[in-house]
Structure formats: structure tokens, C-alpha cells
């Protein structure tokens, strides 16, 4: 199979994951508020994303049963069915909130589980020299899905209402399955019998895994610590919803998409570890750009420049990190190994997000962003230590 075919196939699958995430994270607060939900209940609705953080618990099941092709196509069909059934529901009717919350939880569960199988497929499908560009497409496809879900579908929701929007989502998810459906030989391999005892902790027990986990924790913590308070800061600075949408939803997303694709392409020339260090330092400089904007109260072209720059270098760094995570995964346990690493990153980012508001409230926005920039340096500095990235350079014989 050609590289272009592989990238198109994976791009469609990752786009399918971003679609419902983008729509529900953007539309849910609006729908719940219009239905009279309290701000506290709306905030707690974020717990519906828990399947993404806990998916490592059932990742071994995906790795050692059936084929990845069967898992992915089955879960895609389930996602289409859920969207179709949800289109028939009336969220404004009696018990509408409960139906909506259950549907969103199930959608997240399906998408998170599909992600396990898709990540495993990507690790085994892509050759080592294709993984950089493949991860650029992975990040880019997911971001495009979020843009479509949080942008196009949200506009349809405003113009046409609930049912046509959910049917549109179902149609887009179905279309994204076509490349895999038509590639009949892809993802047909079954796990060897000897892998039946695989568990989420087998990756942690590997030589160098703990040191690499420290890189994973540090790489995004400072970025999330500062970045999660960007929207509250901009609201406090007086920006309107329209300005926020254009700045972050358009300028930021497009810059991040371009950064991810370019970062993936550059990995072939720069090398994995060098890119991880270089792009990680650039990511820290992006957080520093936010700190400079906050310190000077810039809200014009300076703010636009900082947002576009930070999203662009963040895309570069994310592509490098995800590629290194693939390299640190064993092919026979690809879904489990990659998922464990992804869960570590999600947990670290979630911890940064959880404490960011309290830190900002205590010491103010300028100090928060400055601290975030300093902490963001920890990831690339750790990655520069050879023993911390040794697991990403193990050959196939060592991995097994």
C-alpha cells in the first residue's frame, strides 16, 4: 500500500474521532444552558470525557481479540447508529437532559475505544520513516474533525436544528470509514496467542519506560497549565464570543493543523529525539509568547501573533511526541502500549488544567503564564537526556 493511501485511511479515521468531540464540547454547554442546567452541572458534564482517560483499562482487550479492522468498522457503525438514534431524540422534552448525557457518554466511549484500535493499526501499518508524516496527519485529521464538528455542525445546529445536524454527523462518520472499508486487506492480522496475558502494566515494566513516562508527564504539563486559562483571560480582557471564535477557532486551529503536518514531515530530516527537543523548546517559547501578551495587556495584532505562533509550534511538538510514542510501542501490543502513553499525557494535561484556575486566582494571570513557560521547558530538557528516550530507539528484537 502506498504512503498516500495509508495517510488517507488514517486521516479519515482520526477525523471521525474529532467530529463528535468538536460538536459536543461546543454544543453541549449551549444546549444544557438553554434547557436550564446550572453552571455547576454544565461544568460537571466534562466528566463525560472520562473514557478518553481510562481507555488504557480495556486496551488489552482490543489488542488480543478479533482484528483491528473488525473493531474499527464495528465501532464506526456503532457511532453512526448512536448519532442517528440521537437525532430522533428531543433534548428539550421530558428527560431530555438524561438522554443527552447518556448519549454523549456512549459516544465518547465508542470514540475512545476506536482510538485504541486505530492507534494500534497506525503503529503496525506505518513504516518507521512514515510515522512522522503519519502523526502529522493524525493530529491534523483530528483537528479537522474538531473544526467540522465544532464549526460546521454548530452552524447547522443553529440554522437547521437538532435532527438534521446529528444526521449530518452520522453521514460524515460513515464517509470517513470508506477508505478502510475499501482496503480489504488492512487490519486483518490477529494477535498471537502468546499475547493473551498482555496487560496495561506490561509496558510500564519495560526498560526505560519510567524515564520516558517522566518526559510524557513534563512535555505537556506547563503547556496545559497556562493554555487552559487563555480563554478566561481573553474573556476578562473584553473579547467577544465572535472575536474568540475567529482568534482561537479559526486562526489557532488552522495554525495548529499546519504545524502538525509540517512537524510530521520534518521528522524524517531532523530525527526523532532532536525534533522532540527542538520542537519542545519552541512549544515552551509559545507559552512564553502568551506570558508576554498577558504582561503587556496586548489585545490586537500582538495577541493574534502569539496565538498563531503558539498553536503552530504546539502542532510541531505534538507531532514529534506522538511519533516518539509510536516508536516506544511494541507492534504486538501496539494499541495497549500507545494507549498507556496517551493516558499518561492526558492525565498530566488534566492535572495542569485542574490546578490552573486556582493558581491564576492566587497569583494572577501574568505569573501563571510565566510559570507555565518555565515548566514547559522540563519536557524537552528531559528528552535531551539519552536514557530518558532510550525506549523510543529500541530495535524490534529488543521490543519483543
C-alpha positions as CSV (number, residue, x, y, z in Angstrom):
1,X,0.0,0.0,0.0
2,X,1.3,3.5,-0.9
3,X,2.1,6.0,1.8
4,X,-0.6,8.3,0.4
5,X,-3.2,5.6,0.7
6,X,-2.1,4.9,4.3
7,X,-2.3,8.6,5.2
8,X,-5.8,9.0,3.6
9,X,-7.1,5.9,5.5
10,X,-5.7,7.0,8.9
11,X,-6.7,10.7,8.3
12,X,-10.3,9.6,7.8
13,X,-10.4,7.5,11.0
14,X,-8.9,10.3,13.2
15,X,-11.3,12.8,11.6
16,X,-14.2,10.6,12.7
17,X,-13.0,10.8,16.3
18,X,-12.7,14.6,16.2
19,X,-16.2,15.2,14.8
20,X,-18.3,14.2,17.8
21,X,-15.8,15.6,20.2
22,X,-15.8,19.0,18.5
23,X,-19.6,19.1,18.3
24,X,-20.4,18.0,21.8
25,X,-17.7,20.2,23.5
26,X,-19.1,23.2,21.7
27,X,-22.8,22.5,21.5
28,X,-23.3,20.7,24.9
29,X,-22.8,23.8,27.1
30,X,-25.3,25.8,24.8
31,X,-27.9,23.0,24.8
32,X,-27.7,22.4,28.5
33,X,-27.9,26.1,29.4
34,X,-30.9,26.6,27.2
35,X,-32.5,23.6,29.0
36,X,-32.0,25.3,32.3
37,X,-29.0,23.4,33.6
38,X,-26.9,25.2,36.2
39,X,-23.3,26.3,35.6
40,X,-22.1,23.6,38.0
41,X,-24.0,20.9,36.1
42,X,-22.5,22.1,32.9
43,X,-19.0,22.1,34.3
44,X,-19.5,18.5,35.6
45,X,-20.6,17.4,32.1
46,X,-16.8,17.4,31.3
47,X,-16.7,14.1,33.3
48,X,-18.4,12.5,30.2
49,X,-14.9,12.6,28.7
50,X,-13.6,10.1,31.2
51,X,-13.5,7.2,28.7
52,X,-10.6,9.0,27.0
53,X,-8.5,9.0,30.2
54,X,-9.5,5.5,31.3
55,X,-9.3,3.7,27.9
56,X,-6.0,2.0,28.9
57,X,-8.0,-0.3,31.1
58,X,-9.7,-2.1,28.2
59,X,-6.9,-1.5,25.6
60,X,-5.5,-5.1,26.0
61,X,-8.9,-6.5,25.1
62,X,-8.8,-4.6,21.8
63,X,-5.2,-5.8,21.2
64,X,-5.9,-9.5,21.7
65,X,-9.4,-10.1,20.4
66,X,-10.7,-10.0,16.9
67,X,-8.9,-7.9,14.3
68,X,-8.3,-4.1,14.4
69,X,-10.3,-3.9,11.1
70,X,-13.3,-5.6,12.7
71,X,-13.1,-3.4,15.8
72,X,-12.8,-0.1,13.9
73,X,-15.5,-0.8,11.4
74,X,-17.8,-2.1,14.1
75,X,-17.2,0.9,16.3
76,X,-17.7,3.3,13.4
77,X,-21.0,1.6,12.6
78,X,-22.0,2.0,16.3
79,X,-21.1,5.7,16.2
80,X,-23.2,6.2,13.1
81,X,-26.1,4.4,14.8
82,X,-25.8,6.4,18.0
83,X,-25.8,9.7,16.1
84,X,-28.9,8.5,14.1
85,X,-30.7,7.5,17.3
86,X,-29.8,10.7,19.0
87,X,-31.2,12.6,16.0
88,X,-34.6,11.0,16.8
89,X,-34.5,12.2,20.4
90,X,-35.9,15.5,21.6
91,X,-33.3,17.1,24.1
92,X,-35.9,19.7,25.0
93,X,-38.5,17.1,26.0
94,X,-39.1,15.2,29.3
95,X,-35.9,13.5,30.4
96,X,-34.1,15.1,27.5
97,X,-31.0,16.1,29.6
98,X,-30.6,12.5,30.8
99,X,-30.9,11.1,27.3
100,X,-28.4,13.6,26.0
101,X,-25.8,12.9,28.7
102,X,-26.1,9.2,28.3
103,X,-25.7,9.5,24.5
104,X,-22.6,11.7,24.8
105,X,-21.0,9.3,27.3
106,X,-21.7,6.4,25.0
107,X,-20.3,8.4,22.0
108,X,-17.1,9.2,23.9
109,X,-16.8,5.5,24.9
110,X,-17.1,4.4,21.3
111,X,-14.7,7.1,20.0
112,X,-12.1,6.4,22.7
113,X,-12.2,2.6,22.0
114,X,-12.0,3.2,18.3
115,X,-8.9,5.3,19.0
116,X,-7.2,2.3,20.7
117,X,-7.7,0.2,17.6
118,X,-6.8,3.0,15.2
119,X,-3.6,3.8,17.1
120,X,-2.6,0.1,17.1
121,X,-3.3,0.0,13.3
122,X,-1.2,3.1,12.7
123,X,1.8,1.7,14.6
124,X,1.7,-1.5,12.6
125,X,0.7,0.0,9.2
126,X,3.2,2.8,9.0
127,X,6.9,2.1,8.3
128,X,9.3,3.8,10.7
129,X,10.1,6.5,8.1
130,X,6.4,7.1,7.5
131,X,5.5,7.7,11.2
132,X,6.4,11.3,11.3
133,X,4.1,12.4,8.5
134,X,1.6,9.8,9.7
135,X,1.4,11.5,13.1
136,X,1.1,14.9,11.4
137,X,-1.9,13.5,9.5
138,X,-3.2,12.0,12.8
139,X,-3.1,15.3,14.6
140,X,-4.3,17.2,11.5
141,X,-7.2,14.8,10.9
142,X,-8.4,15.0,14.4
143,X,-8.2,18.8,14.3
144,X,-10.1,19.0,11.0
145,X,-12.8,16.8,12.7
146,X,-13.0,19.1,15.6
147,X,-13.3,22.1,13.3
148,X,-16.1,20.4,11.3
149,X,-17.8,19.3,14.5
150,X,-17.4,22.5,16.5
151,X,-17.7,24.8,13.5
152,X,-19.7,23.5,10.5
153,X,-22.1,21.3,12.6
154,X,-22.6,24.0,15.1
155,X,-23.7,26.4,12.4
156,X,-26.0,23.7,11.0
157,X,-27.4,23.2,14.5
158,X,-28.1,26.9,14.8
159,X,-29.7,27.1,11.3
160,X,-31.5,23.7,10.9
161,X,-31.9,22.3,14.4
162,X,-31.0,19.2,16.2
163,X,-32.1,16.3,14.0
164,X,-30.5,17.4,10.7
165,X,-27.3,18.2,12.5
166,X,-27.0,14.8,14.1
167,X,-27.9,13.1,10.8
168,X,-25.2,15.2,9.2
169,X,-22.7,13.9,11.8
170,X,-23.7,10.3,11.1
171,X,-23.2,10.8,7.4
172,X,-19.7,12.3,7.9
173,X,-18.6,9.5,10.2
174,X,-19.9,6.9,7.7
175,X,-17.9,8.6,4.8
176,X,-14.8,8.6,6.9
177,X,-15.0,4.8,7.1
178,X,-14.9,4.3,3.3
179,X,-11.1,4.2,2.9
180,X,-10.7,1.3,5.4
181,X,-13.8,-0.4,4.1
182,X,-12.4,-0.4,0.6
183,X,-8.9,-1.6,1.7
184,X,-10.0,-5.2,2.4
185,X,-6.5,-6.4,3.4
186,X,-5.8,-3.7,6.0
187,X,-6.0,-4.6,9.7
188,X,-6.8,-8.3,9.2
189,X,-4.0,-9.6,11.4
190,X,-4.9,-11.2,14.7
191,X,-2.9,-11.1,17.8
192,X,-0.6,-14.1,18.6
193,X,-1.8,-16.5,21.3
194,X,1.2,-15.7,23.4
195,X,-0.1,-12.1,23.8
196,X,-3.2,-13.3,25.7
197,X,-1.6,-12.3,29.1
198,X,-0.8,-8.7,28.0
199,X,-1.9,-6.1,30.5
200,X,-1.7,-2.3,30.7
201,X,1.2,-2.5,33.1
202,X,3.5,-4.6,30.9
203,X,4.6,-1.5,29.1
204,X,5.5,0.2,32.4
205,X,7.7,-2.7,33.3
206,X,9.9,-2.3,30.2
207,X,13.4,-1.0,30.5
208,X,13.4,2.8,30.2
209,X,9.6,3.1,30.4
210,X,9.5,5.0,33.7
211,X,12.1,7.6,32.5
212,X,10.2,8.0,29.2
213,X,7.0,8.4,31.3
214,X,8.6,11.4,33.0
215,X,9.1,13.0,29.6
216,X,5.5,12.4,28.8
217,X,4.3,14.0,32.0
218,X,6.6,17.0,31.7
219,X,6.1,17.6,28.0
220,X,2.5,19.0,28.2
221,X,2.0,19.9,31.8
222,X,3.3,23.5,31.6
223,X,1.5,24.0,28.2
224,X,-1.8,22.9,29.7
225,X,-1.3,24.8,32.9
226,X,-1.1,28.1,31.0
227,X,-3.2,27.3,28.0
228,X,-6.3,26.3,29.9
229,X,-6.5,29.8,31.3
230,X,-6.2,31.6,28.0
231,X,-9.9,31.7,27.3
232,X,-10.8,33.0,30.8
233,X,-8.1,35.6,30.4
234,X,-9.4,36.7,27.0
235,X,-12.9,37.0,28.3
236,X,-11.7,39.1,31.2
237,X,-9.8,41.2,28.7
238,X,-13.1,42.0,27.0
239,X,-13.0,39.9,23.8
240,X,-16.5,38.9,22.4
241,X,-17.5,35.4,21.6
242,X,-17.2,36.2,17.9
243,X,-13.6,37.5,18.4
244,X,-12.8,34.4,20.4
245,X,-14.2,32.2,17.7
246,X,-12.1,33.8,15.0
247,X,-9.0,34.0,17.1
248,X,-8.9,30.5,18.6
249,X,-11.4,28.5,16.5
250,X,-10.1,29.7,13.1
251,X,-6.6,31.2,13.4
252,X,-5.5,28.9,16.2
253,X,-6.9,25.7,14.8
254,X,-5.5,26.3,11.3
255,X,-2.1,27.2,12.7
256,X,-2.1,24.1,14.8
257,X,-3.1,22.0,11.8
258,X,-0.3,23.4,9.6
259,X,2.2,22.9,12.5
260,X,1.3,19.3,13.0
261,X,1.6,18.4,9.3
262,X,4.8,20.3,8.8
263,X,6.2,18.8,12.1
264,X,5.5,15.3,10.9
265,X,7.1,16.0,7.5
266,X,10.2,17.5,9.2
267,X,10.8,14.5,11.5
268,X,12.4,12.5,8.6
269,X,15.2,15.1,8.3
270,X,15.6,16.2,11.9
271,X,15.4,12.8,13.6
272,X,13.0,11.8,16.4
273,X,14.9,12.9,19.5
274,X,16.3,16.1,18.0
275,X,12.8,17.1,16.9
276,X,11.4,16.3,20.3
277,X,13.9,18.6,22.0
278,X,13.8,21.3,19.3
279,X,10.0,21.4,18.9
280,X,9.5,21.1,22.7
281,X,11.7,24.2,23.2
282,X,9.6,26.0,20.5
283,X,6.5,24.9,22.4
284,X,7.8,26.5,25.6
285,X,8.6,29.7,23.6
286,X,4.9,29.7,22.5
287,X,3.8,29.7,26.1
288,X,6.3,32.5,26.8
289,X,4.6,34.4,24.0
290,X,1.4,34.2,25.9
291,X,3.1,35.4,29.0
292,X,4.4,38.4,27.1
293,X,0.9,39.2,25.8
294,X,-0.6,38.9,29.3
295,X,2.1,41.1,30.8
296,X,1.6,43.9,28.3
297,X,-2.3,43.5,28.0
298,X,-2.0,43.2,24.2
299,X,-5.3,42.5,22.5
300,X,-4.6,43.5,18.9
301,X,-2.1,42.1,16.3
302,X,0.3,41.1,19.1
303,X,-2.4,38.8,20.5
304,X,-3.1,37.3,17.1
305,X,0.6,36.7,16.5
306,X,1.0,35.0,19.9
307,X,-2.0,32.7,19.4
308,X,-1.0,31.7,15.8
309,X,2.6,31.1,16.9
310,X,1.7,29.1,20.0
311,X,-0.7,26.9,18.1
312,X,1.8,26.4,15.3
313,X,4.7,25.3,17.5
314,X,2.3,23.3,19.6
315,X,1.4,21.3,16.5
316,X,5.1,20.7,15.7
317,X,5.7,19.5,19.3
318,X,2.6,17.2,19.3
319,X,3.5,15.5,16.1
320,X,7.0,14.8,17.4
321,X,5.7,13.5,20.7
322,X,3.1,11.2,19.1
323,X,5.7,9.8,16.7
324,X,8.1,9.0,19.6
325,X,5.2,7.3,21.4
326,X,4.7,5.1,18.4
327,X,8.4,4.2,18.4
328,X,8.1,3.3,22.1
329,X,5.3,0.8,21.4
330,X,5.7,-2.9,20.7
331,X,3.9,-3.9,17.5
332,X,2.3,-6.9,19.1
333,X,0.9,-4.7,21.9
334,X,0.6,-1.6,19.8
335,X,-2.9,-0.5,20.9
336,X,-2.2,-1.1,24.6
337,X,1.3,0.5,24.6
338,X,0.3,3.6,22.8
339,X,-2.9,4.0,24.8
340,X,-1.0,3.8,28.1
341,X,1.4,6.5,26.9
342,X,-1.5,8.7,25.7
343,X,-3.3,8.2,29.0
344,X,-0.2,9.5,30.8
345,X,-0.2,12.6,28.6
346,X,-3.9,13.1,29.2
347,X,-3.6,12.7,33.0
348,X,-0.7,15.2,33.1
349,X,-2.5,17.7,31.0
350,X,-5.6,17.2,33.1
351,X,-3.7,17.8,36.3
352,X,-2.3,21.1,34.8
353,X,-5.8,22.1,33.8
354,X,-7.3,21.2,37.2
355,X,-4.9,23.4,39.2
356,X,-4.5,26.3,36.7
357,X,-7.6,28.2,37.8
358,X,-6.6,28.1,41.5
359,X,-3.0,29.2,40.6
360,X,-4.3,32.1,38.4
361,X,-6.7,33.2,41.2
362,X,-4.0,33.1,43.7
363,X,-1.1,34.8,41.9
364,X,-2.7,36.3,38.8
365,X,-2.5,35.7,35.1
366,X,0.9,37.1,34.4
367,X,2.7,34.9,37.0
368,X,0.7,31.8,35.9
369,X,1.7,32.2,32.3
370,X,5.4,32.8,33.3
371,X,5.4,29.7,35.5
372,X,3.8,27.7,32.6
373,X,6.5,28.8,30.2
374,X,9.2,27.7,32.7
375,X,7.6,24.3,33.4
376,X,7.2,23.8,29.6
377,X,11.0,23.6,29.4
378,X,11.1,20.5,31.5
379,X,9.9,18.2,28.8
380,X,12.5,19.0,26.1
381,X,15.2,19.2,28.7
382,X,14.4,15.7,29.9
383,X,14.1,14.5,26.3
384,X,17.7,15.7,25.8
385,X,18.9,13.1,28.3
386,X,19.7,9.9,26.3
387,X,18.4,7.5,29.0
388,X,15.0,9.2,29.0
389,X,14.4,8.5,25.3
390,X,16.2,5.1,25.0
391,X,12.9,3.2,24.8
392,X,12.0,5.1,21.6
393,X,15.2,3.8,19.9
394,X,14.9,0.1,20.7
395,X,15.0,-2.2,17.7
396,X,12.4,-4.8,17.1
397,X,14.3,-7.6,18.7
398,X,14.6,-5.6,22.0
399,X,10.9,-4.6,21.9
400,X,9.8,-8.1,21.9
